[in-house]
């Protein structure tokens, strides 16, 4: 016989996520005393402390962190069993996704629209953060899937490359470098730059590309939002390194110029990430499958245009 119930695991999962008995009680429509009792019973039956009280919040203990992915997988399987027994669509529910800015603005809307059309019972919750925060959210179990624009070497995270993108150095058509056939590293070092903040995937790719090539880059300002960088570059005073997806429209309309910088390699992979211990998740599998189909459609479109 099992020494715990699904209700106890549900209570544990809510407290683990919210770090608060009162918040978990509100979510589960239970009294605080009922939540506390359920949690105490689970710890007693498992003979392990799952939480450590830190001020007004409950932090996971070593055993609490060990249990987290297993509890999530158990609850996910229980929901699938319940839906299957009641003839409901198995691909239904909510999947939380956090994406870095370029992917969120140029790729995720099309992906979510396709998911909505093919799987009307599946809802995608989207948050937009820089790559560093997306990775942190995955590690903290705050989201199911992340979409990032750089490499991740944390063994706790599984990374699946989705598509390839690249950064470009852009300038106003009125910038002194705009008419050059080739922009040298020395000229790039003399320029004033506006860039994404440290922690952004875009900034990481750019810093890696100039490392060892440009010693003293004049970074005038750092901003979290690409549209701010684009508008500053249009004034004619600055250069920036921005994903081509973000400036494609302005380049075609001749509001921005892509500078020829052959010495900088700024290719990058946009990837899906999730915790390696997350277990099977049909909602995640559905999202990834739709993402692969979206990539194939984009590749066919590029071939048709060439």
N, C-alpha and C positions, 0 to 999 in steps of 0.2 A: 504494500500500500504506500502511496505517496504521502510524504509528511507535510505537504503544502497544498494550497488550493489555487486555482486560477485567480480568484478574487484577491488573495494575498499577494500574488505576483503582480497583479494589476496595480494594487496599492503601492507596492514597492517601486514599480516603474514610474508611477506618477510622482512620488516623493523624490526619487532619484533625479528626475528631469527638472522639477520645480524647486528642489532643495528646501521645501517647506511643507509641513504637515497641513497648515491652514490652506495653502494654495491647492494642495492635492485634494483636500476635502471639498473645496469649492468645485474643482474640475469633476470629481467623481460623484458629486451630489451626496456626500456623506458628512457626518459630523466629525469634528476633529478627534473626539474621543474614540470613535469607531475606527478612524484611520490609524491612530496611535496604537490601539489594541491589536489591529490586524498586523501592523508592523512588528510589534513586540512578539506576537505569536509566531510569526515567520522566523524571526531571529532565534527564538527559543527552540523551535522545531528543527531549524538547521544547525543550531548550536554554534552560530557564528555571528559576530557583530557586523551589521551591514552599513551602519552609519556612524559618523563621529559628529557630535554637536559642536559647531563653531559659531558662537554668538547666537544670532537669531536664525541661522540656517543649518541644515543638515548636510554634511559632506560625506561622500562615499568612502567607506573604509577599503582596505585591500580586497576583502571578500566581496564588498558591494560592487567594486569595479569589475571583479572577476565575473560576477553574476549578471551584470548589465546586458551584454550582448546575448547571453543565453536566454534571459528573460524576454528580451525583445523578440527573439526568434520563436520562443514558445508561444507568445501572445499572437504573433503573426500567423503561426500555424493554426492556432485555435480559431482565429477569425476566418481563415480559409475553410476549415472544417465546417464551421457554422454556416457560412455562405453556401458551401456545396450541398449540405443537407437540406437547405431551404431553397434550392434551385435558383440562387442568386448568381449574378455574374461574378466569376472568380477574380477578374481583373476589375476590382472596384475598391474604393477607399481613397485615402489621401497620401501622397508622397511629397515629402518636403525636399526642396532643392535650393541650394545656394550657389550663385554663379558670380564670377568676376564680371566687370563692367561690359567689356566688348561682347562676350558671349551672351550676356543678359539682354543686350540691346539689339544684336544682329542675328543671333542664332536661336535663342530660347523661345521668342514669340512664335516663330514658324514651327518649332518642335511641339510646343504646348498646343498650338492650334490643331496640329495633326493628331496628337493624343486625344484632344477633346472630340474630334470628329470620329476617330476609330474606336475609342473607349469612353463613352459618355459617362460611365460610372466611376472613372478614375479622375481625381482632381489633383492638379500639380500646384503646390504652394511654392512661390518663388520669392527668394530674398536676394538682394544684390550687395555684395561685399567685395573687398579686395582679396586677392588670392590667399594672403596670410590668414585672414579671418575665415575664409571658406574652409581651409585646412583645419583651423582650430575648431570650427563648428562641427566638422566631421569627427574629429577626435573626441569631442565632448558629447557625442551622441545627440547633438541638437538638431541635426538634419540627417536625411537618409542618403542623399547623393549630392556631391559637389561638382562644379564645373570650373576648372582652373586653367590658367594660361601659362603655366611653367612646370618644371619638373619637380617632383616630390620624392624624397628619398626615405621618408619615414616608413619603417617596415610594418607599422600598424595600419597603413593605408594601401589599398589596392588601387592602381591607376590604369585606366584603359584609354589609350589615345583615341581621340574622336576625329579631328581633322587638323590639317596644317595651315598655319597662317604666318604672316611676317609683318614686322614693323618697318616703317619707312621714315626717313628724315624729311620733314616738310617745312616749307617756307612760304611766305607771301610771294606772289608774282613780282612785287616791288622790292624784295630783299636783294641786296647786292650779289648774293650767291645764286639767284634764281636762274640766271642765263648761262651759268657755267656748264661745260660739258662734263666736268669731273670736279668734285669737291674734295680737297685733300684733308688729311687728319689735322694738319696745322691750321687750316681754315676753320675746321669744326671746333678746334680748341679756342680760337679767337672769338667765336660767336657767343651770344647770350642765349641761354636755354631755359625753357619752361618744361617741366617734366612731371610725371606721376610721382606720388609719394613713395617712400621706401615701404616695402611690404606688398606693393602692387606687382602682379606678374609682369606687366609691361615694363616697369622700372627694372626688375630683375634681369629681363632679357637684354635691355639696353646696357645696363651696367656690365653685364657679362661680355657684351660685344665690344665695348670700348676699353675693357680692362687690359692693361699692358700696352695699349695703343695711344691713349690720351691721358696724360698725367693730371692736368689741371682743367677740368671742365667747369665753365662758368655757369652754374645753375642759379638762375636769377630767382625763380619761384618754383614751388611744388604745389600741385593741386590734386585733389581726389577725383575730379570730374573731367573727363576728356573734352566735353563741349567747351569748358573754360579754356583749356589749352588751345583748342582749335581757334577760338575767337581771338586769343592773344597773338597767335602766330599770324592771323590775317592782318593784324595791325602793321606788320612789316618789320618789327624790331627783333623778333625772336625766331629760334628754331625749336622744333620738338621732335621726339621719336614717338610715333603713334601707330597703332595697328592700321593696316591698309583698309580693313573693313570699316573703320571709323571715319576715314577721310575720302573714301572712294567717290562719293557724290561730289564733294567740293573739288577734287582733282579733275573730275570730268567736266565740271562747270568752270574750270580755270580760276577758281578762287584760292586754290593752293597749288603749290608745285612740289613734286617729289624730287629731292636732290639726288643726283647720282653719287652714291657713297660705296663703291665696290669693295672697299676694305672692311666694311662692317657686315658681319653675318648675323642677321636678326630674325632668322626663321624660328618658329616656335610651334609647339603642339598644344592644341586645346583638348583637354582630357576630362573624362568622368572619373571621379574618385569616390570611394566608400571604404568603410572600415573592413579590414580583412576578416575580422571575427563576426561580421554582421550576419553571416549565414545566408540561406536562400531567401529571396524576396521577389515574388512574381511581379510586384509593381515596379520594382527597379529593373527587372528583366524586360518588362514592357517598354519602359522609358528608353533603355539602351537600344532595344531593337528598333524603335522609331527613330532614334538618333542615327543609327547606321543607315536606315532607309533614306533619311534626309541627306546624308552625305552622298549616297549614290545618286540622288536626284540632282544635287549640286554639281557633281562631277560630270553627269550627262549634259547638263546645261552648258558647262564650260566647253565640252567637246563640240557641241552644236554651234557655239559661237566662234570656234576657231576654224 
